[in-house]
C-alpha cells in the first residue's frame, strides 16, 4: 500500500530510494500520479486512454522485470536445488 508515514514520504521526495515494499509502492504511485496529472492538464481531464497507457506501461515493466531478473534467478535456484516439475 502506498500509505506510508510523512517522514518516509519526505525522504523519498528528497531522492532517497525506497527501502520497503510500501515505500516502493508509494514512489511508483507518485510517479504515476504525476504523469496522470500532466496528461489531464494537457487534455482537460483524465481520460481512459491515459489510464490505459499507465496500466500498459506498468504491465510491461512488470513483465520485463520478470523476464530479465526473476526468471534467470529462478533458473539459477532450480539448478542449485533441483527441479520440482516432473512433466518437463
N, CA, C and O atoms as a GROMACS GRO file, in nm:
protein
  352
    1UNK      N    1   0.085  -0.118   0.000
    1UNK     CA    2   0.000   0.000   0.000
    1UNK      C    3   0.089   0.124   0.000
    1UNK      O    4   0.196   0.122   0.062
    2UNK      N    5   0.049   0.229  -0.068
    2UNK     CA    6   0.133   0.348  -0.077
    2UNK      C    7   0.119   0.443   0.042
    2UNK      O    8   0.176   0.552   0.040
    3UNK      N    9   0.044   0.405   0.144
    3UNK     CA   10   0.012   0.499   0.252
    3UNK      C   11   0.117   0.490   0.362
    3UNK      O   12   0.094   0.432   0.468
    4UNK      N   13   0.234   0.550   0.335
    4UNK     CA   14   0.345   0.549   0.428
    4UNK      C   15   0.344   0.678   0.509
    4UNK      O   16   0.274   0.773   0.474
    5UNK      N   17   0.421   0.681   0.616
    5UNK     CA   18   0.422   0.799   0.704
    5UNK      C   19   0.489   0.919   0.634
    5UNK      O   20   0.559   0.903   0.535
    6UNK      N   21   0.465   1.036   0.689
    6UNK     CA   22   0.511   1.161   0.628
    6UNK      C   23   0.664   1.169   0.622
    6UNK      O   24   0.718   1.222   0.525
    7UNK      N   25   0.733   1.118   0.722
    7UNK     CA   26   0.879   1.120   0.722
    7UNK      C   27   0.934   1.039   0.604
    7UNK      O   28   1.027   1.083   0.536
    8UNK      N   29   0.876   0.923   0.580
    8UNK     CA   30   0.919   0.840   0.468
    8UNK      C   31   0.888   0.908   0.335
    8UNK      O   32   0.968   0.902   0.242
    9UNK      N   33   0.773   0.972   0.327
    9UNK     CA   34   0.737   1.045   0.204
    9UNK      C   35   0.838   1.155   0.175
    9UNK      O   36   0.879   1.175   0.060
   10UNK      N   37   0.878   1.227   0.279
   10UNK     CA   38   0.976   1.335   0.263
   10UNK      C   39   1.110   1.280   0.219
   10UNK      O   40   1.175   1.337   0.132
   11UNK      N   41   1.153   1.169   0.278
   11UNK     CA   42   1.280   1.105   0.239
   11UNK      C   43   1.279   1.069   0.092
   11UNK      O   44   1.374   1.097   0.019
   12UNK      N   45   1.170   1.005   0.047
   12UNK     CA   46   1.161   0.960  -0.092
   12UNK      C   47   1.153   1.081  -0.186
   12UNK      O   48   1.216   1.081  -0.292
   13UNK      N   49   1.076   1.183  -0.148
   13UNK     CA   50   1.066   1.304  -0.230
   13UNK      C   51   1.202   1.372  -0.243
   13UNK      O   52   1.229   1.440  -0.342
   14UNK      N   53   1.288   1.354  -0.142
   14UNK     CA   54   1.422   1.412  -0.145
   14UNK      C   55   1.522   1.330  -0.226
   14UNK      O   56   1.638   1.367  -0.238
   15UNK      N   57   1.476   1.220  -0.280
   15UNK     CA   58   1.563   1.140  -0.366
   15UNK      C   59   1.617   1.013  -0.304
   15UNK      O   60   1.688   0.938  -0.371
   16UNK      N   61   1.586   0.987  -0.179
   16UNK     CA   62   1.631   0.863  -0.116
   16UNK      C   63   1.553   0.746  -0.174
   16UNK      O   64   1.432   0.756  -0.193
   17UNK      N   65   1.620   0.635  -0.202
   17UNK     CA   66   1.547   0.522  -0.261
   17UNK      C   67   1.453   0.456  -0.161
   17UNK      O   68   1.478   0.458  -0.040
   18UNK      N   69   1.346   0.398  -0.210
   18UNK     CA   70   1.254   0.325  -0.121
   18UNK      C   71   1.327   0.211  -0.051
   18UNK      O   72   1.417   0.149  -0.108
   19UNK      N   73   1.286   0.184   0.074
   19UNK     CA   74   1.352   0.077   0.150
   19UNK      C   75   1.255  -0.031   0.196
   19UNK      O   76   1.292  -0.118   0.275
   20UNK      N   77   1.133  -0.027   0.147
   20UNK     CA   78   1.035  -0.130   0.182
   20UNK      C   79   0.935  -0.141   0.066
   20UNK      O   80   0.928  -0.052  -0.018
   21UNK      N   81   0.858  -0.249   0.062
   21UNK     CA   82   0.756  -0.260  -0.043
   21UNK      C   83   0.657  -0.144  -0.041
   21UNK      O   84   0.617  -0.096  -0.147
   22UNK      N   85   0.617  -0.100   0.077
   22UNK     CA   86   0.523   0.013   0.085
   22UNK      C   87   0.583   0.141   0.030
   22UNK      O   88   0.516   0.218  -0.038
   23UNK      N   89   0.712   0.163   0.059
   23UNK     CA   90   0.779   0.281   0.006
   23UNK      C   91   0.796   0.272  -0.145
   23UNK      O   92   0.784   0.373  -0.214
   24UNK      N   93   0.825   0.154  -0.196
   24UNK     CA   94   0.835   0.136  -0.341
   24UNK      C   95   0.700   0.163  -0.406
   24UNK      O   96   0.692   0.230  -0.509
   25UNK      N   97   0.593   0.112  -0.346
   25UNK     CA   98   0.458   0.136  -0.396
   25UNK      C   99   0.430   0.286  -0.397
   25UNK      O  100   0.375   0.339  -0.494
   26UNK      N  101   0.466   0.354  -0.289
   26UNK     CA  102   0.444   0.499  -0.281
   26UNK      C  103   0.519   0.572  -0.392
   26UNK      O  104   0.462   0.658  -0.458
   27UNK      N  105   0.647   0.538  -0.413
   27UNK     CA  106   0.728   0.605  -0.514
   27UNK      C  107   0.668   0.584  -0.653
   27UNK      O  108   0.660   0.678  -0.732
   28UNK      N  109   0.627   0.463  -0.684
   28UNK     CA  110   0.563   0.435  -0.812
   28UNK      C  111   0.431   0.510  -0.825
   28UNK      O  112   0.400   0.565  -0.931
   29UNK      N  113   0.354   0.512  -0.717
   29UNK     CA  114   0.226   0.584  -0.718
   29UNK      C  115   0.246   0.732  -0.745
   29UNK      O  116   0.170   0.792  -0.821
   30UNK      N  117   0.347   0.792  -0.683
   30UNK     CA  118   0.373   0.934  -0.704
   30UNK      C  119   0.415   0.961  -0.850
   30UNK      O  120   0.376   1.062  -0.907
   31UNK      N  121   0.492   0.871  -0.908
   31UNK     CA  122   0.533   0.887  -1.047
   31UNK      C  123   0.412   0.877  -1.141
   31UNK      O  124   0.397   0.958  -1.233
   32UNK      N  125   0.328   0.778  -1.117
   32UNK     CA  126   0.206   0.762  -1.198
   32UNK      C  127   0.114   0.882  -1.179
   32UNK      O  128   0.057   0.933  -1.276
   33UNK      N  129   0.098   0.926  -1.056
   33UNK     CA  130   0.012   1.040  -1.027
   33UNK      C  131   0.060   1.164  -1.101
   33UNK      O  132  -0.021   1.240  -1.155
   34UNK      N  133   0.191   1.185  -1.103
   34UNK     CA  134   0.248   1.299  -1.173
   34UNK      C  135   0.220   1.291  -1.324
   34UNK      O  136   0.184   1.390  -1.387
   35UNK      N  137   0.237   1.172  -1.379
   35UNK     CA  138   0.209   1.152  -1.522
   35UNK      C  139   0.062   1.180  -1.552
   35UNK      O  140   0.030   1.251  -1.648
   36UNK      N  141  -0.027   1.125  -1.471
   36UNK     CA  142  -0.170   1.144  -1.495
   36UNK      C  143  -0.211   1.290  -1.478
   36UNK      O  144  -0.294   1.341  -1.554
   37UNK      N  145  -0.153   1.357  -1.380
   37UNK     CA  146  -0.184   1.499  -1.359
   37UNK      C  147  -0.142   1.580  -1.482
   37UNK      O  148  -0.217   1.667  -1.528
   38UNK      N  149  -0.023   1.553  -1.534
   38UNK     CA  150   0.025   1.623  -1.653
   38UNK      C  151  -0.062   1.592  -1.775
   38UNK      O  152  -0.097   1.682  -1.851
   39UNK      N  153  -0.096   1.465  -1.793
   39UNK     CA  154  -0.182   1.426  -1.906
   39UNK      C  155  -0.319   1.491  -1.895
   39UNK      O  156  -0.375   1.535  -1.995
   40UNK      N  157  -0.372   1.498  -1.773
   40UNK     CA  158  -0.503   1.558  -1.753
   40UNK      C  159  -0.500   1.708  -1.781
   40UNK      O  160  -0.596   1.762  -1.836
   41UNK      N  161  -0.393   1.774  -1.744
   41UNK     CA  162  -0.380   1.917  -1.773
   41UNK      C  163  -0.378   1.942  -1.924
   41UNK      O  164  -0.441   2.035  -1.973
   42UNK      N  165  -0.305   1.857  -1.995
   42UNK     CA  166  -0.297   1.872  -2.141
   42UNK      C  167  -0.431   1.845  -2.208
   42UNK      O  168  -0.467   1.912  -2.306
   43UNK      N  169  -0.506   1.747  -2.158
   43UNK     CA  170  -0.631   1.706  -2.222
   43UNK      C  171  -0.755   1.767  -2.157
   43UNK      O  172  -0.866   1.749  -2.208
   44UNK      N  173  -0.737   1.838  -2.048
   44UNK     CA  174  -0.851   1.897  -1.979
   44UNK      C  175  -0.911   1.808  -1.872
   44UNK      O  176  -0.988   1.856  -1.788
   45UNK      N  177  -0.878   1.682  -1.872
   45UNK     CA  178  -0.924   1.587  -1.770
   45UNK      C  179  -0.852   1.453  -1.793
   45UNK      O  180  -0.793   1.430  -1.898
   46UNK      N  181  -0.858   1.369  -1.694
   46UNK     CA  182  -0.804   1.234  -1.711
   46UNK      C  183  -0.897   1.159  -1.805
   46UNK      O  184  -1.019   1.162  -1.789
   47UNK      N  185  -0.838   1.093  -1.901
   47UNK     CA  186  -0.916   1.017  -1.999
   47UNK      C  187  -0.882   0.869  -1.983
   47UNK      O  188  -0.779   0.833  -1.925
   48UNK      N  189  -0.970   0.785  -2.034
   48UNK     CA  190  -0.947   0.641  -2.030
   48UNK      C  191  -0.813   0.606  -2.094
   48UNK      O  192  -0.741   0.519  -2.045
   49UNK      N  193  -0.780   0.673  -2.203
   49UNK     CA  194  -0.654   0.645  -2.273
   49UNK      C  195  -0.534   0.664  -2.181
   49UNK      O  196  -0.438   0.587  -2.188
   50UNK      N  197  -0.538   0.766  -2.096
   50UNK     CA  198  -0.427   0.789  -2.002
   50UNK      C  199  -0.415   0.673  -1.903
   50UNK      O  200  -0.306   0.624  -1.876
   51UNK      N  201  -0.529   0.632  -1.851
   51UNK     CA  202  -0.528   0.521  -1.756
   51UNK      C  203  -0.480   0.393  -1.822
   51UNK      O  204  -0.404   0.316  -1.764
   52UNK      N  205  -0.527   0.371  -1.945
   52UNK     CA  206  -0.486   0.254  -2.020
   52UNK      C  207  -0.335   0.256  -2.047
   52UNK      O  208  -0.268   0.153  -2.039
   53UNK      N  209  -0.283   0.374  -2.079
   53UNK     CA  210  -0.139   0.387  -2.101
   53UNK      C  211  -0.060   0.349  -1.975
   53UNK      O  212   0.036   0.273  -1.982
   54UNK      N  213  -0.103   0.402  -1.862
   54UNK     CA  214  -0.032   0.374  -1.737
   54UNK      C  215  -0.037   0.226  -1.703
   54UNK      O  216   0.065   0.167  -1.668
   55UNK      N  217  -0.155   0.166  -1.712
   55UNK     CA  218  -0.167   0.023  -1.682
   55UNK      C  219  -0.079  -0.058  -1.777
   55UNK      O  220  -0.014  -0.153  -1.734
   56UNK      N  221  -0.077  -0.022  -1.904
   56UNK     CA  222   0.007  -0.092  -2.002
   56UNK      C  223   0.154  -0.079  -1.970
   56UNK      O  224   0.228  -0.177  -1.978
   57UNK      N  225   0.198   0.040  -1.935
   57UNK     CA  226   0.338   0.062  -1.901
   57UNK      C  227   0.376  -0.018  -1.777
   57UNK      O  228   0.482  -0.082  -1.774
   58UNK      N  229   0.292  -0.015  -1.675
   58UNK     CA  230   0.320  -0.092  -1.554
   58UNK      C  231   0.328  -0.241  -1.583
   58UNK      O  232   0.415  -0.311  -1.532
   59UNK      N  233   0.237  -0.290  -1.665
   59UNK     CA  234   0.237  -0.432  -1.701
   59UNK      C  235   0.363  -0.468  -1.777
   59UNK      O  236   0.425  -0.570  -1.750
   60UNK      N  237   0.402  -0.385  -1.872
   60UNK     CA  238   0.524  -0.413  -1.949
   60UNK      C  239   0.648  -0.405  -1.860
   60UNK      O  240   0.740  -0.486  -1.876
   61UNK      N  241   0.652  -0.310  -1.768
   61UNK     CA  242   0.765  -0.301  -1.675
   61UNK      C  243   0.771  -0.426  -1.588
   61UNK      O  244   0.879  -0.479  -1.562
   62UNK      N  245   0.655  -0.472  -1.544
   62UNK     CA  246   0.649  -0.595  -1.462
   62UNK      C  247   0.701  -0.714  -1.541
   62UNK      O  248   0.782  -0.792  -1.491
   63UNK      N  249   0.653  -0.727  -1.664
   63UNK     CA  250   0.695  -0.841  -1.746
   63UNK      C  251   0.844  -0.836  -1.777
   63UNK      O  252   0.910  -0.940  -1.778
   64UNK      N  253   0.898  -0.717  -1.802
   64UNK     CA  254   1.041  -0.706  -1.830
   64UNK      C  255   1.124  -0.737  -1.706
   64UNK      O  256   1.229  -0.800  -1.717
   65UNK      N  257   1.079  -0.695  -1.591
   65UNK     CA  258   1.147  -0.730  -1.466
   65UNK      C  259   1.149  -0.881  -1.447
   65UNK      O  260   1.251  -0.938  -1.410
   66UNK      N  261   1.036  -0.944  -1.472
   66UNK     CA  262   1.030  -1.090  -1.458
   66UNK      C  263   1.122  -1.158  -1.558
   66UNK      O  264   1.196  -1.250  -1.523
   67UNK      N  265   1.116  -1.112  -1.684
   67UNK     CA  266   1.196  -1.174  -1.791
   67UNK      C  267   1.345  -1.158  -1.766
   67UNK      O  268   1.421  -1.252  -1.785
   68UNK      N  269   1.388  -1.038  -1.724
   68UNK     CA  270   1.530  -1.010  -1.713
   68UNK      C  271   1.590  -1.044  -1.577
   68UNK      O  272   1.709  -1.076  -1.570
   69UNK      N  273   1.511  -1.039  -1.470
   69UNK     CA  274   1.567  -1.056  -1.336
   69UNK      C  275   1.512  -1.181  -1.266
   69UNK      O  276   1.589  -1.265  -1.221
   70UNK      N  277   1.380  -1.192  -1.258
   70UNK     CA  278   1.320  -1.302  -1.181
   70UNK      C  279   1.342  -1.438  -1.246
   70UNK      O  280   1.377  -1.534  -1.178
   71UNK      N  281   1.321  -1.448  -1.377
   71UNK     CA  282   1.333  -1.576  -1.444
   71UNK      C  283   1.475  -1.633  -1.437
   71UNK      O  284   1.491  -1.750  -1.405
   72UNK      N  285   1.580  -1.552  -1.466
   72UNK     CA  286   1.714  -1.606  -1.451
   72UNK      C  287   1.746  -1.647  -1.307
   72UNK      O  288   1.816  -1.745  -1.284
   73UNK      N  289   1.695  -1.570  -1.211
   73UNK     CA  290   1.715  -1.606  -1.070
   73UNK      C  291   1.651  -1.741  -1.040
   73UNK      O  292   1.712  -1.827  -0.977
   74UNK      N  293   1.526  -1.760  -1.086
   74UNK     CA  294   1.458  -1.887  -1.063
   74UNK      C  295   1.530  -2.002  -1.132
   74UNK      O  296   1.539  -2.112  -1.077
   75UNK      N  297   1.581  -1.979  -1.253
   75UNK     CA  298   1.658  -2.083  -1.323
   75UNK      C  299   1.782  -2.122  -1.244
   75UNK      O  300   1.817  -2.240  -1.234
   76UNK      N  301   1.849  -2.022  -1.188
   76UNK     CA  302   1.968  -2.049  -1.107
   76UNK      C  303   1.932  -2.132  -0.984
   76UNK      O  304   2.001  -2.228  -0.952
   77UNK      N  305   1.824  -2.097  -0.916
   77UNK     CA  306   1.782  -2.170  -0.797
   77UNK      C  307   1.737  -2.312  -0.833
   77UNK      O  308   1.758  -2.404  -0.754
   78UNK      N  309   1.675  -2.330  -0.950
   78UNK     CA  310   1.635  -2.464  -0.993
   78UNK      C  311   1.759  -2.550  -1.014
   78UNK      O  312   1.760  -2.668  -0.976
   79UNK      N  313   1.861  -2.492  -1.074
   79UNK     CA  314   1.985  -2.566  -1.097
   79UNK      C  315   2.051  -2.602  -0.963
   79UNK      O  316   2.101  -2.714  -0.946
   80UNK      N  317   2.050  -2.510  -0.871
   80UNK     CA  318   2.115  -2.532  -0.740
   80UNK      C  319   2.037  -2.633  -0.657
   80UNK      O  320   2.097  -2.719  -0.592
   81UNK      N  321   1.904  -2.625  -0.657
   81UNK     CA  322   1.822  -2.702  -0.564
   81UNK      C  323   1.751  -2.821  -0.627
   81UNK      O  324   1.700  -2.907  -0.556
   82UNK      N  325   1.746  -2.825  -0.759
   82UNK     CA  326   1.675  -2.933  -0.827
   82UNK      C  327   1.537  -2.888  -0.872
   82UNK      O  328   1.470  -2.808  -0.806
   83UNK      N  329   1.496  -2.941  -0.986
   83UNK     CA  330   1.367  -2.908  -1.044
   83UNK      C  331   1.254  -2.969  -0.961
   83UNK      O  332   1.273  -3.073  -0.897
   84UNK      N  333   1.138  -2.906  -0.963
   84UNK     CA  334   1.022  -2.960  -0.893
   84UNK      C  335   0.917  -3.013  -0.989
   84UNK      O  336   0.825  -3.084  -0.948
   85UNK      N  337   0.930  -2.979  -1.117
   85UNK     CA  338   0.834  -3.025  -1.216
   85UNK      C  339   0.879  -3.159  -1.273
   85UNK      O  340   0.995  -3.176  -1.313
   86UNK      N  341   0.788  -3.253  -1.277
   86UNK     CA  342   0.820  -3.384  -1.333
   86UNK      C  343   0.766  -3.401  -1.475
   86UNK      O  344   0.790  -3.503  -1.538
   87UNK      N  345   0.692  -3.302  -1.525
   87UNK     CA  346   0.628  -3.315  -1.656
   87UNK      C  347   0.712  -3.254  -1.768
   87UNK      O  348   0.675  -3.264  -1.885
   88UNK      N  349   0.825  -3.192  -1.734
   88UNK     CA  350   0.908  -3.130  -1.840
   88UNK      C  351   1.039  -3.204  -1.854
   88UNK      O  352   1.122  -3.167  -1.937
   0.00000   0.00000   0.00000
